[in-house]
Structure formats: structure tokens, C-alpha cells
Amino acid sequence: MIEGMHTYTPEEIRLHLTNVGFHDLNVTVNEEKRWLCVTAKK
């Protein structure tokens, strides 16, 4: 992590994207490799 950086949770990402009009959200998380992938439509 970089000082002052905020890491968003999958739930926060989903909420923020929904609030700005995205839909059909898919959030895939790989805890072992520490990554996530988000796809959505607008």
C-alpha cells in the first residue's frame, strides 16, 4: 500500500459503480493472488 491510498472492497466498488449508472456488474476476486476483476455495462 502507498501512504494515503485507499483500497476499495468489492462491495464498495459495486456500490459506487451502481450509483453512477453501471449495471450487470460482475466482481471476481482471487484472494490468493490478491487481485480482482470488475466488468459492468453502462
N, C-alpha and C positions, 0 to 999 in steps of 0.2 A: 504494500500500500504506500501511496505517496501522501505526505503530510497534507491534511486538509481535504483529501479525496474521500468521497462518499461512495460506498458500494451499495447498489440497489439490490433488494431482494427480488426474486421472480414475481412476488405478489405486488411489490411497488411498481415494477416495470409494467405489469399487466394493468394496474390501476391508472398509471399516467398515460399509457397509450390509449386506453379506453376513453379517458377523459378528453383526449384531443381528437377523437373520432375514428380511431382504428377499430377493426373488428376481425373476427376469425383469427384470434390470437392463438399462437402455439408457442409455449415456452418449454424448451428441452434443457434439462440440467444434467451435467455429468460431474458429480461431486468428486469423484476420484481424480479426474484430470483438471478440476477446478475451472470449468467453463460452462457457459450457457449460450443457447441459440434461440433467437426470437424471430418468428415470422408473423406478419399481420397484413391485413388489407385495408386500404383507405379509399 
